[in-house]
């Protein structure tokens, strides 16, 4: 993903994750918006993964993005580098709900409370199929 970012004018400061999610700390520069950056990363990484077909790869629909002040970059780099250890203590869904609540998005957190990332993805897919 770092190569994809570089090829599209982004500076990848840190990229990592675990089996059910990825993190990318990027400097998008002055002209690239978040939606376009995510689209570029997802499309190109999916293409690369599926050109090396150990298993079929597909990103889930949607993403979460936030901004980080310069003073927090080192902390976020450490967080991304230590994902495996970090998620031994708290699973991804619990952590995401805590993040939502911390930033005042209680309704979203309550809607996903007690559900796994897989449950949320399946219910999103079912909702889209029923429309």
Secondary structure as GFF3:
##gff-version 3
##sequence-region A 1 131
A	DSSP	alpha_helix	2	7	.	.	.	ID=ss1
A	DSSP	beta_strand	11	18	.	.	.	ID=ss2
A	DSSP	beta_strand	21	27	.	.	.	ID=ss3
A	DSSP	alpha_helix	34	51	.	.	.	ID=ss4
A	DSSP	three_ten_helix	70	72	.	.	.	ID=ss5
A	DSSP	alpha_helix	73	81	.	.	.	ID=ss6
A	DSSP	alpha_helix	83	89	.	.	.	ID=ss7
A	DSSP	alpha_helix	92	102	.	.	.	ID=ss8
A	DSSP	alpha_helix	106	112	.	.	.	ID=ss9
A	DSSP	alpha_helix	117	129	.	.	.	ID=ss10
###
